[in-house]
Amino acid sequence: MIETLYEEIQARKVDPKEGSYTNYLFEQGLDKILKKVGEEATEVIIAAKNDEAELISETSDLIYHMLVLLAEKDISLEAVKTELKKREGKLSKTKERKQIDEL
């Protein structure tokens, strides 16, 4: 499903459709896309404190906007999958991570 959505987003970048929200984001450029990713990430956090249906909805919005960002930056899903595979099976030691108040 995510691959299909990403392909549709890429297709809109190449072959715009009038009235398309995806094309609106591409036309507005990177700053607008980044703003939307930030807004949606914040909404996911808030939704996580509220209810499951809202969390699912906002997570879907965030994933969509992240895919638009990847397409805008010409980063393939394959590159993301490769990075995730590099991490597979590795233990992350909490002591090696910065504390949340140090970020």
Phi, psi and omega in degrees: 000314181295322179297318180296316178298317179297318178298319178295319178298315178298321179297321178294328179295321182277320184232082184300147174243131181302134178084001182284129177297323178301315178294324175303314179298315179298319179296322181287333174096184187302316182301318179294317180298315179297320178300316180294320178300315178298315178299314182292322177298318177297319180294326175297316180299314180295317181297326180298335178274348185258267183220163186299316182298318178294320179297317178298315180298312182290326176296320177298317177299317181296315179300315178303310182292328174295322178293322176298317178299315178300317179296319179300321182270006181056042176254126183279157173296330178299322178296320178292316179299319179299316179297317179295322179296324178299330183272345185300130176081357179273139175273135176255119182275125183298330180291341179274350182264147176292145174292152184302326181281357177259357182280000000 
